[in-house]
Amino acid sequence: MSASELVPILGLVTLIIALIAAAIALTKFLRKPSNRHPMDHREERNVAADIDAGRAPKNHSPRR
């Protein structure tokens, strides 16, 4: 194998290693609870629908 044959192989191997490292870093990043979306696993409420129905919405203070 000459040097001109090894350059493309080196580039491909480097790309594969970088993608694997990025996937591992992303997995570790998303495992931390502080890095997750704040509304994950929570139910959304429609405050306007509650007000229209005449119910006082939970934990809602009207604007003054």
DRENPA-3360 file (N, C-alpha, C; in nm, 2 decimals, always signed):
BEGIN
1 = MSASELVP = +0.08/-0.12/+0.00/+0.00/+0.00/+0.00/+0.09/+0.12/+0.00 ~ +0.06/+0.21/-0.09/+0.13/+0.34/-0.09/+0.06/+0.44/-0.01 ~ +0.12/+0.56/+0.01/+0.07/+0.66/+0.10/-0.06/+0.72/+0.03 ~ -0.07/+0.72/-0.10/-0.19/+0.77/-0.16/-0.31/+0.68/-0.14 ~ -0.29/+0.56/-0.11/-0.40/+0.47/-0.08/-0.45/+0.48/+0.06 ~ -0.35/+0.51/+0.15/-0.38/+0.52/+0.29/-0.46/+0.65/+0.33 ~ -0.44/+0.76/+0.26/-0.51/+0.88/+0.30/-0.66/+0.87/+0.30 ~ -0.73/+0.82/+0.20/-0.87/+0.81/+0.21/-0.92/+0.71/+0.32;
9 = ILGLVTLI = -0.84/+0.61/+0.34/-0.88/+0.52/+0.45/-0.87/+0.59/+0.59 ~ -0.76/+0.67/+0.61/-0.74/+0.74/+0.73/-0.85/+0.84/+0.75 ~ -0.90/+0.91/+0.64/-1.01/+1.00/+0.65/-1.14/+0.93/+0.69 ~ -1.16/+0.82/+0.63/-1.29/+0.75/+0.67/-1.29/+0.70/+0.81 ~ -1.17/+0.64/+0.85/-1.16/+0.59/+0.99/-1.18/+0.71/+1.09 ~ -1.12/+0.82/+1.06/-1.13/+0.94/+1.15/-1.27/+0.98/+1.16 ~ -1.34/+0.98/+1.05/-1.49/+1.02/+1.05/-1.57/+0.93/+1.13 ~ -1.55/+0.80/+1.12/-1.62/+0.70/+1.19/-1.60/+0.72/+1.34;
17 = IALIAAAI = -1.47/+0.74/+1.38/-1.44/+0.75/+1.52/-1.50/+0.88/+1.58 ~ -1.50/+0.99/+1.50/-1.56/+1.11/+1.54/-1.71/+1.10/+1.56 ~ -1.78/+1.03/+1.47/-1.92/+1.01/+1.49/-1.95/+0.92/+1.61 ~ -1.87/+0.82/+1.63/-1.90/+0.74/+1.75/-1.88/+0.82/+1.88 ~ -1.77/+0.90/+1.88/-1.74/+0.99/+2.00/-1.86/+1.09/+2.02 ~ -1.91/+1.15/+1.91/-2.02/+1.24/+1.92/-2.15/+1.17/+1.97 ~ -2.17/+1.05/+1.93/-2.29/+0.98/+1.98/-2.28/+0.95/+2.13 ~ -2.16/+0.91/+2.17/-2.14/+0.88/+2.31/-2.16/+1.01/+2.39;
25 = ALTKFLRK = -2.10/+1.12/+2.35/-2.11/+1.25/+2.42/-2.26/+1.30/+2.42 ~ -2.33/+1.28/+2.32/-2.48/+1.32/+2.32/-2.56/+1.23/+2.41 ~ -2.53/+1.10/+2.42/-2.60/+1.01/+2.51/-2.57/+1.05/+2.65 ~ -2.45/+1.08/+2.69/-2.41/+1.13/+2.82/-2.48/+1.26/+2.86 ~ -2.48/+1.35/+2.76/-2.54/+1.48/+2.78/-2.69/+1.47/+2.81 ~ -2.76/+1.39/+2.73/-2.91/+1.37/+2.75/-2.95/+1.29/+2.87 ~ -2.86/+1.22/+2.93/-2.89/+1.14/+3.05/-2.90/+1.23/+3.17 ~ -2.84/+1.34/+3.17/-2.85/+1.43/+3.29/-2.99/+1.49/+3.29;
33 = PSNRHPMD = -3.06/+1.48/+3.40/-3.19/+1.54/+3.41/-3.20/+1.69/+3.39 ~ -3.09/+1.76/+3.42/-3.09/+1.91/+3.41/-3.09/+1.95/+3.26 ~ -3.05/+1.86/+3.17/-3.04/+1.89/+3.03/-3.16/+1.85/+2.95 ~ -3.26/+1.80/+3.02/-3.38/+1.76/+2.95/-3.48/+1.87/+2.94 ~ -3.58/+1.86/+2.85/-3.68/+1.96/+2.84/-3.76/+1.97/+2.96 ~ -3.79/+2.09/+3.01/-3.87/+2.10/+3.14/-4.01/+2.05/+3.13 ~ -4.07/+2.03/+3.02/-4.21/+1.98/+3.01/-4.21/+1.83/+2.98 ~ -4.10/+1.76/+2.98/-4.10/+1.62/+2.95/-4.18/+1.55/+3.07;
41 = HREERNVA = -4.26/+1.46/+3.03/-4.34/+1.37/+3.12/-4.43/+1.46/+3.20 ~ -4.48/+1.57/+3.15/-4.58/+1.65/+3.22/-4.69/+1.68/+3.12 ~ -4.81/+1.69/+3.18/-4.93/+1.71/+3.09/-4.95/+1.86/+3.08 ~ -4.97/+1.90/+2.95/-5.00/+2.04/+2.93/-5.14/+2.07/+2.97 ~ -5.17/+2.20/+3.02/-5.30/+2.24/+3.05/-5.34/+2.35/+2.96 ~ -5.47/+2.36/+2.93/-5.52/+2.47/+2.85/-5.60/+2.56/+2.94 ~ -5.53/+2.66/+2.99/-5.59/+2.75/+3.09/-5.70/+2.83/+3.03 ~ -5.70/+2.86/+2.90/-5.81/+2.94/+2.84/-5.93/+2.85/+2.83;
49 = ADIDAGRA = -5.92/+2.72/+2.81/-6.04/+2.64/+2.81/-6.10/+2.63/+2.95 ~ -6.02/+2.63/+3.05/-6.07/+2.62/+3.19/-6.15/+2.75/+3.22 ~ -6.09/+2.87/+3.18/-6.16/+2.99/+3.20/-6.29/+3.00/+3.13 ~ -6.29/+2.96/+3.00/-6.41/+2.96/+2.92/-6.52/+2.87/+2.98 ~ -6.48/+2.76/+3.04/-6.58/+2.67/+3.10/-6.63/+2.72/+3.24 ~ -6.57/+2.83/+3.29/-6.61/+2.88/+3.42/-6.54/+2.82/+3.53 ~ -6.44/+2.74/+3.51/-6.36/+2.68/+3.62/-6.24/+2.77/+3.65 ~ -6.20/+2.77/+3.77/-6.08/+2.84/+3.81/-5.96/+2.75/+3.78;
57 = PKNHSPRR = -5.87/+2.79/+3.70/-5.76/+2.70/+3.66/-5.66/+2.68/+3.78 ~ -5.60/+2.56/+3.80/-5.51/+2.54/+3.91/-5.38/+2.62/+3.89 ~ -5.33/+2.67/+4.00/-5.21/+2.74/+4.00/-5.20/+2.86/+3.90 ~ -5.31/+2.93/+3.89/-5.31/+3.04/+3.79/-5.36/+3.16/+3.86 ~ -5.28/+3.27/+3.85/-5.32/+3.39/+3.91/-5.35/+3.49/+3.79 ~ -5.46/+3.55/+3.79/-5.50/+3.64/+3.68/-5.41/+3.76/+3.68 ~ -5.39/+3.82/+3.56/-5.31/+3.94/+3.55/-5.38/+4.06/+3.61 ~ -5.31/+4.15/+3.67/-5.36/+4.26/+3.73/-5.34/+4.39/+3.65;
% end
